[in-house]
Amino acid sequence: MALPAPLTAFCRDCLTPAPAGAARCPACHSPRLIHHPELASLTIAHIDCDAFYAAVEKRDRPDLRDRPVIVGGGKRGVVSTACYIARTRGVKSAMPMFTALKLCPEAVVVPPDMKKYAAVGHAVRALMLSVTPLVQPLSIDEAFLDLSGTERLHGQCAALTLAHLISRIESDIGITASVGLAPNMFLAKLASDLAKPRGFSVIGRAETRDFLAARPVSFIWGVGRATQDHLARDGITLIGQLQAMDKSELVRRYGSLGAHLYHLARGEDARRVTTAEETLSISNETTFDHDLADPARLERELWAMSEKVSRRAKTDGLAGQTVTLKLKTADFRLLTRATSLDEPTYLAHRIFEAVRPLLRKEATGRPFRLVGVGISHLSAAGPEAAGETLDARSNALTRAEMAMDVVRGRFGRHAVERGLGFSPAARPEPDDAQD
Protein backbone atom coordinates (compact mmCIF):
# COMPACT_ATOMS: atom_id res chain seq x y z
CA MET A 1 0.00 0.00 0.00
CA ALA A 2 1.50 3.35 -1.06
CA LEU A 3 2.00 6.06 1.55
CA PRO A 4 0.11 9.32 1.04
CA ALA A 5 2.10 12.11 -0.60
CA PRO A 6 3.57 14.72 1.79
CA LEU A 7 1.41 17.77 2.37
CA THR A 8 2.45 20.62 0.06
CA ALA A 9 -0.59 22.94 0.30
CA PHE A 10 -3.49 23.64 2.65
CA CYS A 11 -6.10 26.25 3.45
CA ARG A 12 -5.32 28.66 6.28
CA ASP A 13 -8.99 29.12 7.09
CA CYS A 14 -10.23 25.53 7.36
CA LEU A 15 -6.89 23.61 7.27
CA THR A 16 -8.10 21.39 4.40
CA PRO A 17 -5.27 19.97 2.24
CA ALA A 18 -5.25 21.45 -1.25
CA PRO A 19 -3.88 20.15 -4.56
CA ALA A 20 -0.70 21.66 -5.96
CA GLY A 21 -1.43 24.79 -7.97
CA ALA A 22 -4.92 25.30 -6.57
CA ALA A 23 -6.07 28.93 -6.35
CA ARG A 24 -8.87 28.31 -3.82
CA CYS A 25 -9.63 25.85 -1.07
CA PRO A 26 -11.59 22.84 -2.39
CA ALA A 27 -13.70 22.83 0.80
CA CYS A 28 -14.42 26.46 1.78
CA HIS A 29 -13.25 28.21 -1.39
CA SER A 30 -10.99 30.59 0.54
CA PRO A 31 -8.07 32.03 -1.46
CA ARG A 32 -5.83 31.90 1.62
CA LEU A 33 -3.80 28.85 0.62
CA ILE A 34 -0.23 28.03 1.61
CA HIS A 35 1.88 26.27 -1.03
CA HIS A 36 5.40 24.96 -0.48
CA PRO A 37 7.11 21.67 -1.39
CA GLU A 38 8.83 21.46 2.05
CA LEU A 39 5.70 22.32 4.04
CA ALA A 40 5.52 18.96 5.84
CA SER A 41 9.19 18.84 6.94
CA LEU A 42 9.90 22.30 8.45
CA THR A 43 9.54 22.77 12.22
CA ILE A 44 11.23 26.06 13.28
CA ALA A 45 8.91 29.06 13.44
CA HIS A 46 8.92 32.71 14.40
CA ILE A 47 5.61 34.26 15.44
CA ASP A 48 5.20 38.04 15.66
CA CYS A 49 1.98 39.79 16.64
CA ASP A 50 0.95 42.45 14.13
CA ALA A 51 1.30 46.07 15.37
CA PHE A 52 0.81 44.62 18.85
CA TYR A 53 0.07 47.63 21.08
CA ALA A 54 -2.16 49.25 18.46
CA ALA A 55 -3.94 45.95 17.79
CA VAL A 56 -4.78 45.56 21.49
CA GLU A 57 -6.16 49.10 21.60
CA LYS A 58 -8.31 48.50 18.52
CA ARG A 59 -9.57 45.25 20.02
CA ASP A 60 -10.68 47.10 23.15
CA ARG A 61 -12.08 50.10 21.29
CA PRO A 62 -14.02 48.96 18.20
CA ASP A 63 -14.57 52.61 17.21
CA LEU A 64 -10.86 52.75 16.35
CA ARG A 65 -10.94 49.74 14.01
CA ASP A 66 -10.86 51.73 10.74
CA ARG A 67 -8.89 54.72 12.03
CA PRO A 68 -5.13 55.33 12.14
CA VAL A 69 -3.89 54.67 15.67
CA ILE A 70 -0.56 55.64 17.20
CA VAL A 71 0.45 54.33 20.60
CA GLY A 72 2.99 56.57 22.27
CA GLY A 73 3.75 59.66 24.31
CA GLY A 74 2.60 63.24 23.90
CA LYS A 75 3.88 65.70 21.30
CA ARG A 76 7.41 65.53 22.77
CA GLY A 77 7.38 61.74 22.98
CA VAL A 78 7.98 59.02 20.42
CA VAL A 79 5.87 56.45 18.61
CA SER A 80 5.80 53.07 20.37
CA THR A 81 3.61 51.36 17.76
CA ALA A 82 1.61 52.51 14.77
CA CYS A 83 -1.23 50.51 13.26
CA TYR A 84 -1.00 49.54 9.60
CA ILE A 85 -3.29 52.37 8.50
CA ALA A 86 -0.92 54.89 10.09
CA ARG A 87 2.07 53.10 8.59
CA THR A 88 0.71 53.69 5.09
CA ARG A 89 1.12 57.42 5.88
CA GLY A 90 4.81 56.87 6.73
CA VAL A 91 4.51 56.62 10.52
CA LYS A 92 7.13 54.31 12.08
CA SER A 93 8.08 53.08 15.54
CA ALA A 94 10.57 55.31 17.43
CA MET A 95 9.60 58.31 15.25
CA PRO A 96 9.16 61.61 17.15
CA MET A 97 5.48 62.15 17.82
CA PHE A 98 5.43 65.61 16.23
CA THR A 99 6.79 64.11 12.99
CA ALA A 100 4.24 61.30 13.08
CA LEU A 101 1.36 63.75 13.54
CA LYS A 102 2.59 65.84 10.62
CA LEU A 103 2.47 62.75 8.43
CA CYS A 104 -0.87 61.57 9.81
CA PRO A 105 -2.68 64.46 11.55
CA GLU A 106 -5.95 62.50 11.75
CA ALA A 107 -4.35 59.74 13.86
CA VAL A 108 -5.77 58.86 17.27
CA VAL A 109 -2.92 58.93 19.81
CA VAL A 110 -3.31 56.48 22.68
CA PRO A 111 -0.95 56.47 25.69
CA PRO A 112 0.63 53.04 26.25
CA ASP A 113 -0.84 50.71 28.87
CA MET A 114 2.02 48.30 29.53
CA LYS A 115 0.15 46.34 32.20
CA LYS A 116 -2.61 45.52 29.71
CA TYR A 117 -0.14 44.64 26.96
CA ALA A 118 1.77 42.34 29.31
CA ALA A 119 -1.44 40.47 30.16
CA VAL A 120 -2.27 40.00 26.47
CA GLY A 121 1.32 38.96 25.76
CA HIS A 122 1.13 36.31 28.48
CA ALA A 123 -2.11 34.99 26.98
CA VAL A 124 -0.44 34.68 23.58
CA ARG A 125 2.53 32.94 25.21
CA ALA A 126 0.20 30.45 26.89
CA LEU A 127 -1.27 29.49 23.52
CA MET A 128 2.23 29.02 22.11
CA LEU A 129 3.17 26.77 25.02
CA SER A 130 0.05 24.69 24.40
CA VAL A 131 1.57 23.44 21.14
CA THR A 132 5.24 23.07 22.16
CA PRO A 133 7.33 23.53 25.31
CA LEU A 134 10.16 24.97 23.21
CA VAL A 135 9.17 28.63 23.09
CA GLN A 136 11.88 31.31 23.15
CA PRO A 137 10.41 34.80 23.57
CA LEU A 138 12.18 37.76 21.99
CA SER A 139 9.80 40.33 23.43
CA ILE A 140 6.30 40.60 24.83
CA ASP A 141 4.71 39.88 21.43
CA GLU A 142 7.10 37.64 19.49
CA ALA A 143 8.86 34.32 19.96
CA PHE A 144 10.63 31.45 18.27
CA LEU A 145 9.00 28.01 18.46
CA ASP A 146 10.51 24.59 17.78
CA LEU A 147 7.81 22.06 16.89
CA SER A 148 10.19 19.16 16.20
CA GLY A 149 8.64 15.92 17.43
CA THR A 150 5.14 17.38 17.94
CA GLU A 151 3.65 15.71 14.85
CA ARG A 152 2.47 12.62 16.74
CA LEU A 153 1.16 14.73 19.65
CA HIS A 154 -1.01 16.89 17.41
CA GLY A 155 -1.65 14.37 14.65
CA GLN A 156 -0.46 16.77 11.97
CA CYS A 157 2.67 18.47 10.67
CA ALA A 158 4.09 21.62 12.28
CA ALA A 159 2.75 23.88 9.52
CA LEU A 160 -0.87 22.85 10.22
CA THR A 161 -0.33 23.21 13.97
CA LEU A 162 0.98 26.74 13.45
CA ALA A 163 -1.94 27.70 11.23
CA HIS A 164 -4.35 26.49 13.92
CA LEU A 165 -2.37 28.39 16.59
CA ILE A 166 -2.52 31.65 14.63
CA SER A 167 -6.25 31.15 14.16
CA ARG A 168 -6.69 30.69 17.93
CA ILE A 169 -4.73 33.85 18.68
CA GLU A 170 -7.10 35.73 16.42
CA SER A 171 -10.33 34.14 17.69
CA ASP A 172 -9.51 33.75 21.39
CA ILE A 173 -7.44 36.89 22.03
CA GLY A 174 -8.72 39.21 19.33
CA ILE A 175 -5.45 40.24 17.67
CA THR A 176 -3.59 38.94 14.63
CA ALA A 177 -0.10 37.53 14.19
CA SER A 178 2.23 36.54 11.39
CA VAL A 179 4.34 33.40 11.21
CA GLY A 180 7.53 32.44 9.44
CA LEU A 181 8.37 28.74 8.98
CA ALA A 182 11.87 27.64 7.99
CA PRO A 183 14.74 25.21 8.73
CA ASN A 184 16.33 27.54 11.32
CA MET A 185 15.81 30.61 13.48
CA PHE A 186 17.50 33.13 11.17
CA LEU A 187 15.34 32.20 8.20
CA ALA A 188 12.15 31.90 10.28
CA LYS A 189 12.60 35.47 11.54
CA LEU A 190 13.09 36.73 7.98
CA ALA A 191 10.03 34.80 6.79
CA SER A 192 7.70 36.25 9.43
CA ASP A 193 8.31 39.76 8.07
CA LEU A 194 7.56 38.95 4.44
CA ALA A 195 3.76 39.22 4.36
CA LYS A 196 2.55 41.17 7.39
CA PRO A 197 -0.14 41.47 8.65
CA ARG A 198 -1.75 38.03 8.99
CA GLY A 199 1.10 36.48 7.06
CA PHE A 200 2.24 32.88 6.82
CA SER A 201 5.50 32.66 4.88
CA VAL A 202 7.80 29.71 4.29
CA ILE A 203 11.48 29.62 3.36
CA GLY A 204 12.66 26.10 2.51
CA ARG A 205 16.11 24.58 2.41
CA ALA A 206 16.26 24.26 -1.38
CA GLU A 207 15.50 27.92 -2.07
CA THR A 208 17.55 29.51 0.72
CA ARG A 209 20.61 30.64 -1.24
CA ASP A 210 18.59 32.04 -4.14
CA PHE A 211 16.17 33.76 -1.74
CA LEU A 212 19.02 35.47 0.10
CA ALA A 213 21.26 36.30 -2.86
CA ALA A 214 19.35 39.37 -4.06
CA ARG A 215 18.68 40.73 -0.56
CA PRO A 216 20.72 43.60 0.89
CA VAL A 217 23.31 42.73 3.52
CA SER A 218 21.10 44.46 6.12
CA PHE A 219 18.91 41.32 6.07
CA ILE A 220 21.66 39.46 7.91
CA TRP A 221 21.09 39.34 11.67
CA GLY A 222 23.68 41.55 13.40
CA VAL A 223 24.48 43.74 10.38
CA GLY A 224 23.63 47.27 11.45
CA ARG A 225 24.32 50.64 9.87
CA ALA A 226 28.03 50.77 10.73
CA THR A 227 28.68 47.30 9.29
CA GLN A 228 26.58 48.09 6.21
CA ASP A 229 28.64 51.21 5.58
CA HIS A 230 31.92 49.34 6.02
CA LEU A 231 30.85 46.56 3.66
CA ALA A 232 29.61 49.13 1.13
CA ARG A 233 33.03 50.79 1.14
CA ASP A 234 34.41 47.37 0.20
CA GLY A 235 31.88 47.14 -2.63
CA ILE A 236 29.60 44.63 -0.85
CA THR A 237 25.91 45.54 -0.71
CA LEU A 238 24.11 42.26 -1.53
CA ILE A 239 24.13 38.92 0.27
CA GLY A 240 24.92 37.20 -3.03
CA GLN A 241 28.31 38.93 -3.03
CA LEU A 242 29.08 37.41 0.36
CA GLN A 243 27.98 34.00 -0.93
CA ALA A 244 30.60 34.25 -3.67
CA MET A 245 33.43 34.79 -1.17
CA ASP A 246 35.45 32.09 0.59
CA LYS A 247 35.18 31.84 4.35
CA SER A 248 38.93 32.38 4.72
CA GLU A 249 38.71 35.64 2.77
CA LEU A 250 35.83 36.95 4.92
CA VAL A 251 37.65 36.00 8.14
CA ARG A 252 40.85 37.65 6.89
CA ARG A 253 38.98 40.87 6.18
CA TYR A 254 36.55 41.00 9.08
CA GLY A 255 37.72 38.58 11.78
CA SER A 256 35.07 36.60 13.64
CA LEU A 257 32.39 38.82 12.06
CA GLY A 258 33.49 37.40 8.71
CA ALA A 259 32.63 33.86 9.82
CA HIS A 260 29.24 35.13 10.99
CA LEU A 261 28.64 36.72 7.57
CA TYR A 262 29.77 33.59 5.72
CA HIS A 263 27.32 31.26 7.46
CA LEU A 264 24.26 33.50 7.56
CA ALA A 265 24.74 34.55 3.92
CA ARG A 266 24.17 30.87 3.15
CA GLY A 267 21.23 30.60 5.52
CA GLU A 268 23.23 28.52 8.01
CA ASP A 269 22.25 29.05 11.66
CA ALA A 270 23.22 26.51 14.31
CA ARG A 271 21.32 28.18 17.17
CA ARG A 272 18.64 26.13 18.92
CA VAL A 273 15.35 27.39 20.31
CA THR A 274 15.83 27.58 24.06
CA THR A 275 13.51 28.41 26.92
CA ALA A 276 16.29 30.38 28.64
CA GLU A 277 14.55 33.52 27.38
CA GLU A 278 11.93 33.14 30.12
CA THR A 279 14.13 35.87 31.58
CA LEU A 280 12.67 38.85 29.73
CA SER A 281 15.14 41.46 30.97
CA ILE A 282 18.09 42.03 33.27
CA SER A 283 18.29 45.40 34.97
CA ASN A 284 19.99 47.31 37.75
CA GLU A 285 18.92 50.53 39.43
CA THR A 286 19.61 52.62 42.50
CA THR A 287 17.77 55.30 44.46
CA PHE A 288 20.07 57.99 45.83
CA ASP A 289 20.03 59.26 49.39
CA HIS A 290 20.15 62.77 47.91
CA ASP A 291 19.02 63.86 44.44
CA LEU A 292 21.90 63.84 41.97
CA ALA A 293 22.31 66.32 39.09
CA ASP A 294 26.01 66.17 38.19
CA PRO A 295 26.32 64.41 34.78
CA ALA A 296 29.76 62.98 35.59
CA ARG A 297 28.48 61.42 38.82
CA LEU A 298 25.45 60.03 37.01
CA GLU A 299 27.71 58.48 34.36
CA ARG A 300 29.81 56.78 37.06
CA GLU A 301 26.63 55.32 38.54
CA LEU A 302 25.57 54.21 35.08
CA TRP A 303 28.90 52.45 34.48
CA ALA A 304 28.65 50.58 37.79
CA MET A 305 25.16 49.38 36.88
CA SER A 306 26.21 48.44 33.35
CA GLU A 307 28.89 46.20 34.88
CA LYS A 308 26.35 44.53 37.17
CA VAL A 309 23.91 43.92 34.32
CA SER A 310 26.79 42.54 32.25
CA ARG A 311 27.93 40.25 35.07
CA ARG A 312 24.43 38.79 35.47
CA ALA A 313 24.02 38.33 31.70
CA LYS A 314 27.37 36.56 31.41
CA THR A 315 26.51 34.29 34.34
CA ASP A 316 23.16 33.37 32.77
CA GLY A 317 24.60 32.99 29.25
CA LEU A 318 22.26 35.67 27.86
CA ALA A 319 22.75 38.68 25.60
CA GLY A 320 20.41 41.63 25.06
CA GLN A 321 19.67 43.63 21.93
CA THR A 322 17.76 46.49 23.56
CA VAL A 323 19.36 48.75 26.18
CA THR A 324 17.09 50.87 28.39
CA LEU A 325 17.80 53.86 30.61
CA LYS A 326 15.51 54.50 33.57
CA LEU A 327 15.40 57.82 35.40
CA LYS A 328 13.18 59.24 38.14
CA THR A 329 13.14 62.99 38.59
CA ALA A 330 13.09 64.83 41.91
CA ASP A 331 9.33 65.22 41.52
CA PHE A 332 8.94 61.43 41.05
CA ARG A 333 8.33 61.53 37.29
CA LEU A 334 9.59 58.31 35.68
CA LEU A 335 11.46 58.52 32.37
CA THR A 336 12.52 55.56 30.24
CA ARG A 337 14.62 55.75 27.09
CA ALA A 338 15.71 52.80 24.97
CA THR A 339 17.96 52.03 22.01
CA SER A 340 18.53 48.90 19.94
CA LEU A 341 21.95 47.43 19.20
CA ASP A 342 23.06 45.97 15.89
CA GLU A 343 23.52 42.63 17.63
CA PRO A 344 22.88 41.26 21.15
CA THR A 345 25.60 41.78 23.76
CA TYR A 346 26.48 41.01 27.36
CA LEU A 347 29.52 43.31 27.41
CA ALA A 348 29.51 46.11 29.98
CA HIS A 349 31.27 48.61 27.74
CA ARG A 350 28.79 48.11 24.89
CA ILE A 351 25.84 48.42 27.26
CA PHE A 352 27.32 51.59 28.75
CA GLU A 353 28.20 53.17 25.41
CA ALA A 354 24.66 52.52 24.18
CA VAL A 355 22.98 54.07 27.20
CA ARG A 356 25.36 56.99 27.87
CA PRO A 357 24.03 59.16 24.97
CA LEU A 358 20.52 58.63 26.31
CA LEU A 359 21.62 59.92 29.71
CA ARG A 360 23.41 62.94 28.24
CA LYS A 361 20.22 64.06 26.52
CA GLU A 362 18.39 64.07 29.88
CA ALA A 363 21.14 65.08 32.34
CA THR A 364 21.05 68.80 31.59
CA GLY A 365 21.22 70.05 35.17
CA ARG A 366 17.98 68.77 36.61
CA PRO A 367 18.28 66.46 39.63
CA PHE A 368 17.39 62.77 39.65
CA ARG A 369 16.54 60.54 42.58
CA LEU A 370 16.88 57.22 40.71
CA VAL A 371 18.86 55.91 37.76
CA GLY A 372 18.87 52.45 36.21
CA VAL A 373 19.97 50.49 33.18
CA GLY A 374 18.66 47.25 31.69
CA ILE A 375 18.90 44.95 28.69
CA SER A 376 15.99 43.15 27.07
CA HIS A 377 15.10 41.25 23.89
CA LEU A 378 17.36 38.57 25.31
CA SER A 379 18.69 35.50 23.55
CA ALA A 380 21.13 32.76 24.38
CA ALA A 381 24.59 34.32 24.06
CA GLY A 382 26.56 33.03 21.09
CA PRO A 383 30.13 33.85 20.02
CA GLU A 384 28.90 37.02 18.33
CA ALA A 385 27.95 38.53 21.71
CA ALA A 386 31.65 39.15 22.38
CA GLY A 387 32.91 38.79 18.83
CA GLU A 388 34.93 41.25 16.81
CA THR A 389 33.25 44.21 15.15
CA LEU A 390 34.56 46.63 12.55
CA ASP A 391 35.33 49.14 15.33
CA ALA A 392 38.94 48.74 16.48
CA ARG A 393 38.34 50.70 19.70
CA SER A 394 35.38 48.55 20.62
CA ASN A 395 37.38 45.40 19.96
CA ALA A 396 40.17 46.64 22.26
CA LEU A 397 37.66 47.38 25.02
CA THR A 398 36.14 43.92 24.58
CA ARG A 399 39.52 42.24 24.95
CA ALA A 400 40.25 44.33 28.05
CA GLU A 401 36.89 43.50 29.59
CA MET A 402 37.28 39.77 28.99
CA ALA A 403 40.77 39.90 30.54
CA MET A 404 39.36 41.73 33.58
CA ASP A 405 36.71 39.02 33.93
CA VAL A 406 39.45 36.39 34.10
CA VAL A 407 41.30 38.33 36.84
CA ARG A 408 38.10 38.87 38.81
CA GLY A 409 37.25 35.21 38.49
CA ARG A 410 40.54 34.31 40.17
CA PHE A 411 40.98 37.12 42.70
CA GLY A 412 37.50 38.52 43.35
CA ARG A 413 35.11 41.06 41.90
CA HIS A 414 37.07 44.12 43.04
CA ALA A 415 40.54 42.88 42.05
CA VAL A 416 40.60 45.20 39.04
CA GLU A 417 38.39 48.08 37.90
CA ARG A 418 38.13 50.25 34.83
CA GLY A 419 38.99 53.88 35.59
CA LEU A 420 35.43 55.06 35.05
CA GLY A 421 34.35 52.93 37.97
CA PHE A 422 36.27 54.95 40.54
CA SER A 423 34.46 57.72 42.38
CA PRO A 424 35.69 59.98 45.21
CA ALA A 425 32.31 59.68 46.90
CA ALA A 426 30.83 56.50 48.27
CA ARG A 427 27.79 55.31 46.39
CA PRO A 428 24.92 53.04 47.46
CA GLU A 429 25.08 49.46 46.28
CA PRO A 430 22.37 48.95 43.64
CA ASP A 431 20.17 45.88 43.64
CA ASP A 432 19.95 43.56 40.65
CA ALA A 433 16.47 43.18 39.23
CA GLN A 434 15.27 40.50 36.86
CA ASP A 435 11.90 40.31 35.11
ChimeraX attribute file (.defattr): number of C-alpha atoms within 10 A of each C-alpha:
attribute: neighborCount
match mode: 1-to-1
recipient: residues
	/A:1	3
	/A:2	4
	/A:3	5
	/A:4	6
	/A:5	6
	/A:6	12
	/A:7	21
	/A:8	18
	/A:9	25
	/A:10	26
	/A:11	23
	/A:12	22
	/A:13	16
	/A:14	17
	/A:15	19
	/A:16	16
	/A:17	18
	/A:18	20
	/A:19	15
	/A:20	14
	/A:21	10
	/A:22	14
	/A:23	15
	/A:24	16
	/A:25	22
	/A:26	15
	/A:27	12
	/A:28	12
	/A:29	13
	/A:30	14
	/A:31	14
	/A:32	16
	/A:33	22
	/A:34	22
	/A:35	20
	/A:36	15
	/A:37	14
	/A:38	19
	/A:39	23
	/A:40	17
	/A:41	17
	/A:42	21
	/A:43	22
	/A:44	24
	/A:45	31
	/A:46	29
	/A:47	28
	/A:48	26
	/A:49	25
	/A:50	23
	/A:51	23
	/A:52	24
	/A:53	29
	/A:54	27
	/A:55	24
	/A:56	20
	/A:57	23
	/A:58	20
	/A:59	15
	/A:60	12
	/A:61	10
	/A:62	10
	/A:63	9
	/A:64	16
	/A:65	16
	/A:66	9
	/A:67	16
	/A:68	23
	/A:69	26
	/A:70	33
	/A:71	26
	/A:72	25
	/A:73	16
	/A:74	14
	/A:75	14
	/A:76	10
	/A:77	13
	/A:78	21
	/A:79	25
	/A:80	21
	/A:81	25
	/A:82	28
	/A:83	25
	/A:84	21
	/A:85	17
	/A:86	23
	/A:87	19
	/A:88	13
	/A:89	16
	/A:90	14
	/A:91	26
	/A:92	21
	/A:93	18
	/A:94	16
	/A:95	17
	/A:96	19
	/A:97	24
	/A:98	16
	/A:99	17
	/A:100	24
	/A:101	19
	/A:102	12
	/A:103	16
	/A:104	20
	/A:105	14
	/A:106	12
	/A:107	22
	/A:108	15
	/A:109	20
	/A:110	16
	/A:111	14
	/A:112	18
	/A:113	13
	/A:114	11
	/A:115	9
	/A:116	12
	/A:117	18
	/A:118	14
	/A:119	12
	/A:120	20
	/A:121	20
	/A:122	13
	/A:123	15
	/A:124	25
	/A:125	19
	/A:126	12
	/A:127	16
	/A:128	23
	/A:129	13
	/A:130	9
	/A:131	20
	/A:132	17
	/A:133	14
	/A:134	19
	/A:135	25
	/A:136	25
	/A:137	25
	/A:138	22
	/A:139	15
	/A:140	20
	/A:141	21
	/A:142	24
	/A:143	23
	/A:144	27
	/A:145	28
	/A:146	24
	/A:147	22
	/A:148	14
	/A:149	12
	/A:150	17
	/A:151	16
	/A:152	8
	/A:153	10
	/A:154	13
	/A:155	10
	/A:156	13
	/A:157	22
	/A:158	25
	/A:159	31
	/A:160	23
	/A:161	19
	/A:162	24
	/A:163	20
	/A:164	17
	/A:165	20
	/A:166	26
	/A:167	20
	/A:168	17
	/A:169	19
	/A:170	16
	/A:171	11
	/A:172	12
	/A:173	16
	/A:174	15
	/A:175	25
	/A:176	22
	/A:177	25
	/A:178	23
	/A:179	32
	/A:180	27
	/A:181	30
	/A:182	27
	/A:183	21
	/A:184	25
	/A:185	24
	/A:186	21
	/A:187	27
	/A:188	25
	/A:189	23
	/A:190	21
	/A:191	24
	/A:192	27
	/A:193	19
	/A:194	15
	/A:195	13
	/A:196	19
	/A:197	17
	/A:198	18
	/A:199	21
	/A:200	25
	/A:201	23
	/A:202	26
	/A:203	22
	/A:204	21
	/A:205	15
	/A:206	10
	/A:207	10
	/A:208	17
	/A:209	18
	/A:210	12
	/A:211	15
	/A:212	22
	/A:213	18
	/A:214	13
	/A:215	15
	/A:216	15
	/A:217	25
	/A:218	15
	/A:219	16
	/A:220	20
	/A:221	18
	/A:222	20
	/A:223	20
	/A:224	15
	/A:225	11
	/A:226	13
	/A:227	18
	/A:228	17
	/A:229	14
	/A:230	14
	/A:231	18
	/A:232	13
	/A:233	10
	/A:234	10
	/A:235	10
	/A:236	16
	/A:237	19
	/A:238	20
	/A:239	25
	/A:240	20
	/A:241	15
	/A:242	22
	/A:243	19
	/A:244	12
	/A:245	11
	/A:246	13
	/A:247	17
	/A:248	13
	/A:249	13
	/A:250	18
	/A:251	16
	/A:252	13
	/A:253	13
	/A:254	17
	/A:255	16
	/A:256	18
	/A:257	21
	/A:258	20
	/A:259	19
	/A:260	23
	/A:261	24
	/A:262	23
	/A:263	16
	/A:264	22
	/A:265	26
	/A:266	19
	/A:267	22
	/A:268	19
	/A:269	15
	/A:270	12
	/A:271	12
	/A:272	15
	/A:273	22
	/A:274	17
	/A:275	16
	/A:276	17
	/A:277	21
	/A:278	14
	/A:279	18
	/A:280	18
	/A:281	23
	/A:282	24
	/A:283	25
	/A:284	25
	/A:285	25
	/A:286	20
	/A:287	18
	/A:288	15
	/A:289	10
	/A:290	11
	/A:291	15
	/A:292	20
	/A:293	17
	/A:294	14
	/A:295	17
	/A:296	13
	/A:297	15
	/A:298	19
	/A:299	20
	/A:300	17
	/A:301	24
	/A:302	26
	/A:303	24
	/A:304	23
	/A:305	28
	/A:306	28
	/A:307	20
	/A:308	22
	/A:309	27
	/A:310	28
	/A:311	17
	/A:312	18
	/A:313	24
	/A:314	18
	/A:315	10
	/A:316	14
	/A:317	16
	/A:318	26
	/A:319	28
	/A:320	28
	/A:321	21
	/A:322	22
	/A:323	28
	/A:324	20
	/A:325	25
	/A:326	20
	/A:327	23
	/A:328	18
	/A:329	17
	/A:330	16
	/A:331	9
	/A:332	11
	/A:333	10
	/A:334	13
	/A:335	12
	/A:336	13
	/A:337	15
	/A:338	17
	/A:339	15
	/A:340	16
	/A:341	16
	/A:342	14
	/A:343	15
	/A:344	28
	/A:345	29
	/A:346	27
	/A:347	23
	/A:348	23
	/A:349	19
	/A:350	20
	/A:351	28
	/A:352	21
	/A:353	14
	/A:354	19
	/A:355	26
	/A:356	17
	/A:357	13
	/A:358	18
	/A:359	19
	/A:360	13
	/A:361	8
	/A:362	14
	/A:363	19
	/A:364	11
	/A:365	10
	/A:366	13
	/A:367	18
	/A:368	24
	/A:369	19
	/A:370	21
	/A:371	26
	/A:372	22
	/A:373	29
	/A:374	26
	/A:375	30
	/A:376	24
	/A:377	22
	/A:378	27
	/A:379	25
	/A:380	20
	/A:381	19
	/A:382	15
	/A:383	11
	/A:384	17
	/A:385	21
	/A:386	20
	/A:387	15
	/A:388	19
	/A:389	19
	/A:390	15
	/A:391	11
	/A:392	10
	/A:393	9
	/A:394	15
	/A:395	15
	/A:396	11
	/A:397	15
	/A:398	20
	/A:399	14
	/A:400	13
	/A:401	19
	/A:402	13
	/A:403	12
	/A:404	17
	/A:405	18
	/A:406	11
	/A:407	15
	/A:408	15
	/A:409	11
	/A:410	10
	/A:411	11
	/A:412	11
	/A:413	13
	/A:414	8
	/A:415	12
	/A:416	13
	/A:417	12
	/A:418	11
	/A:419	8
	/A:420	13
	/A:421	15
	/A:422	13
	/A:423	12
	/A:424	6
	/A:425	7
	/A:426	7
	/A:427	14
	/A:428	11
	/A:429	13
	/A:430	17
	/A:431	14
	/A:432	16
	/A:433	13
	/A:434	14
	/A:435	9
